[in-house]
Amino acid sequence: MSAGLSGGGLHVLGPVDQIPVGEGRAYGVAGEQIAVFRLRDGSLRAVSALCPHKGGPIADGTIDRNVVMCPLHQHAFDLETGCSTTGAGPLRSYPVFADGSQNVVVRLP
Amino acid sequence: MTALASRGRSTPADTRRRLVVIGNGMAGARAVEEILARGGAVQHRITMFGDEPYGNYNRIMLSHVLSGEEDAGGIFLNSLDWYRENGITLHAGVRVEKIDRFAKLVFSDDGRATPYDVLIIATGSRSSMPAVEGLYTPGGRLLQGVFAFRTIDDTQGMVSYAQQDHHRRAVVIGGGLLGLEAARGLQSHGVGVDVVHSGGHLMNAQMGPDGGAVLRRSVEALGIRVHTSSRTTAILGGDKVRGVQLRDQPNIECDLVVVAAGIRPNVEVAVTSGLPVERAIVVDDHMRVPDEDEIYAVGECVQHRGEVYGLVAPLWEQAAVLADHVTGADPSSVYLGSRTATKLKVAGVDVASMGLQAPERDTDEHLVFSEPSRGVFKSIVIRDSKIVGATLLGDSRKVAYLTQAFDRGLPLPEERVSLLFDLGGPGEEAGVAELGGDAQVCNCNGVSKRAITDTVRGGCTTLSGVMDVTRAGKGCGSCKLLVRQVVEWAADGTVDEDPAAEYYVPGVPLEKAALMSAIRDRGLRSVSAVFAALAPAGAEDAKSKMGLASLLKMMWAGEYIDERDARFVNDRVHANIQRDGTFSVVPQMKGGVTSPEQLRRIADVADKYNIPMVKLTGGQRIDLLGVPKEDLPKVWADLGMPSGYAYGKSFRTVKTCVGQEFCRFGTGDSTKLGIEIESRFQGIESPAKLKLAVSGCPRNCAESLVKDVGVVAVDGGRWEIYIGGAAGAHIRKGDLLATVDDPGTVTLLAGRFMQYYREHANWLERTYSFVPRVGIEHLRAVIVDDAEGIAAGLDEAMQRSVDSYTDPWAERNDPFTPGQFRTSLPLEVLPRVPIR
């Protein structure tokens, strides 16, 4: 699903429609696991897919406009910055957007 | 031994002064806390005597223990560790009988003589027992069924007595604060209550007749009968309470009498020891007993400038002055008496009272507003542009400001009406802004305005966060409003959204009933529509989604608009997420009954998908654990069975025994009934999970007495229905709802109860909390006797939910959302659940 580029740069992950509104899906991108969320306002957010607390699958979390809550122990993380609002370690956050043909594009450092 | 002893003797002697405290209640412990806070442990070796065999607890919270809102263990102020950590010797359950003030010794009933250099008397007070015939047995004990309302033991005795089924009616003697609290608390145990009050109106120590009349209306609306100007002349019974006799009025039959007719200072030790006692132990402005350099007294056992106080706030002020002198921290410190303000929820009604009840001089201004139908009454007495008294009932919005204005003599607005209502006069914030940093906001835990503002400025900007850090508002809770205002003021309007406890979900500021009626009035059928219409700034809130989704599904059944992002992952993929991110699958096995064919199929699936663990659940089902999300549809398809509901906040399983089919003792067909109930209610959403059971005889092999709904077949073809049982984090035997003649009625009443629970319980509130909170009597009235005429509506609403049921596992062939069953697991190896 990744563009096959190794390391940093832009990666095209396929159609935005793969992600239901308000939910997240996990992608393997250049060896990294990334959870991409499609907010109810249509915008996208991307953070690392593994909860630093106990390894929970972040893409299965519940979101609102600001945070994602890990399904295992309800730790919450800011979707913009990845910082935990509940005292856990941070997730990494990645720039992400939809391109002209409505594909998810994520930028790795 | 000798060596040890001589070595012991050679250590330097403890030269600290011996401080002995008689009394381990709120005053004694508070005085010691204040002394410790002033470095008093360096100067003093502290010994405390307590009459009760416990650490010290918050007596104000006893009404919460009575009502069941609080566990007795939850009201302790200082644990035994606190005594240990501070090097305090505590003699709990030991009563001091005499003080020898010349030899400086106290004698206690364990035969001990304890020397002191400094002595603090904090013996408090006890319930005042009226001179009433029949109150005591010939042996001098209180008649069985008569209780004072003063100690943990009193309270627990009352609870266990009230919970016995044949004790249905109680009379509370005394219609003051304590009496009304007792009445309300007893109601929560399903006991009918009469309050007998000798005064002309309720709470006559705190308010005038007009306020008392409004309060009476509110109290009577709760179902409490009130008899004012009534004197109890005798307790009827002989072996145990059977009623009370009133002067000039008919007798009242009852099983339980609570005496809450005032308090009397405990002064026996002081009297016996020759200390000056009038109404209570006399003290000067330093809290010292006159002519005694080293004896202090504090709290309810004290008379200062002719006043005896029965409230907590004066006690805090006295303890601080006492500590200033005992430690020498501030020899100029004086106590000049307290202005008393009461601010409480009395029997569910907000009551605040301070200073004068009514004008005394011709020049006093008197503002009165009365709206009895809403239970609102406000009266303010103003002298020389200062508030000298106020009574507020049923509306606490202006309480914080008025209390501060009263305490501190703040200047008042020209437009007096703004004291009663928010009309753009000085807002509550103005009152908070003018408070000094030292002003104590929380009296139970002694938290100052400065402590709160420092915490907020340190970055903690939610009310609950500040409460957690400072413990403000965590005592009796009456100051919560003021704590909130101080937090808001200190945060300068940037208080983070706070999950207020009374909201159904944190993101929508409405209680359940208000939320449901707003949803219904506006026809909101999806979670996003609820956020848009009812949440602050229309903002969605992750923590609120699951609760709202459940509520909407319950309310709209088939007309609910299902937005999958509002569901928890379990409800999105119809399986239970496990610690390693895999899921568990539980095939439906109604009533715990299976077949060889089903077992064979399950075994084949377990082989085919390398299921790491096959386990029997506590609810008699087979659990296939460790299934990756992407395998779920295939596993379901190969099983070819419907969903067995091992996930989600919903009706789950009905556990059964074999009953009359095979069992020698079975009196009813429990298996058949269990299957019927499970078939009917499968998958029904509820505020928390529901686990049921049906037992075929009173041996209860299906453990029906500890289920949310449990059914027991009893001899004669009848069935008992129990509700509110639990055997998990809490253990509770269910309450008997009804005994009925046929299985059809069991199913009907169980469904009606579940629907009532669905409509009235808080989110995540299990039935073991809900049933005692609402009261079994009330539930029985509504569900069995249809006292409110809503039974048909409940049955109909439940039927709608039953009719709209679809098997969620049908989504295996037709995913509801793209990638519904795509893995969210990272590729890295996760912490694995051990496989056996």
Chai-1 contact restraints between the chains, C-beta under 6 A:
chainA,res_idxA,chainB,res_idxB,connection_type,confidence,min_distance_angstrom,max_distance_angstrom,comment,restraint_id
A,Q18,B,P818,contact,1.0,0.0,6.0,A-B,restraint_1
A,Q18,B,G819,contact,1.0,0.0,6.0,A-B,restraint_2
A,P20,B,T817,contact,1.0,0.0,6.0,A-B,restraint_3
A,G22,B,D565,contact,1.0,0.0,6.0,A-B,restraint_4
A,E23,B,D565,contact,1.0,0.0,6.0,A-B,restraint_5
A,R25,B,G819,contact,1.0,0.0,6.0,A-B,restraint_6
A,A26,B,S824,contact,1.0,0.0,6.0,A-B,restraint_7
A,Q33,B,P826,contact,1.0,0.0,6.0,A-B,restraint_8
A,A49,B,P826,contact,1.0,0.0,6.0,A-B,restraint_9
A,L50,B,P826,contact,1.0,0.0,6.0,A-B,restraint_10
A,G55,B,L830,contact,1.0,0.0,6.0,A-B,restraint_11
A,G55,B,P831,contact,1.0,0.0,6.0,A-B,restraint_12
A,P57,B,G581,contact,1.0,0.0,6.0,A-B,restraint_13
A,P57,B,S824,contact,1.0,0.0,6.0,A-B,restraint_14
A,P57,B,L825,contact,1.0,0.0,6.0,A-B,restraint_15
A,A59,B,S824,contact,1.0,0.0,6.0,A-B,restraint_16
A,D60,B,V569,contact,1.0,0.0,6.0,A-B,restraint_17
A,D60,B,S824,contact,1.0,0.0,6.0,A-B,restraint_18
A,T62,B,A542,contact,1.0,0.0,6.0,A-B,restraint_19
A,T62,B,K545,contact,1.0,0.0,6.0,A-B,restraint_20
A,I63,B,A542,contact,1.0,0.0,6.0,A-B,restraint_21
A,D64,B,E540,contact,1.0,0.0,6.0,A-B,restraint_22
A,D64,B,D541,contact,1.0,0.0,6.0,A-B,restraint_23
A,D64,B,A542,contact,1.0,0.0,6.0,A-B,restraint_24
A,V67,B,A542,contact,1.0,0.0,6.0,A-B,restraint_25
A,M69,B,A542,contact,1.0,0.0,6.0,A-B,restraint_26
A,P71,B,V569,contact,1.0,0.0,6.0,A-B,restraint_27
A,P71,B,I577,contact,1.0,0.0,6.0,A-B,restraint_28
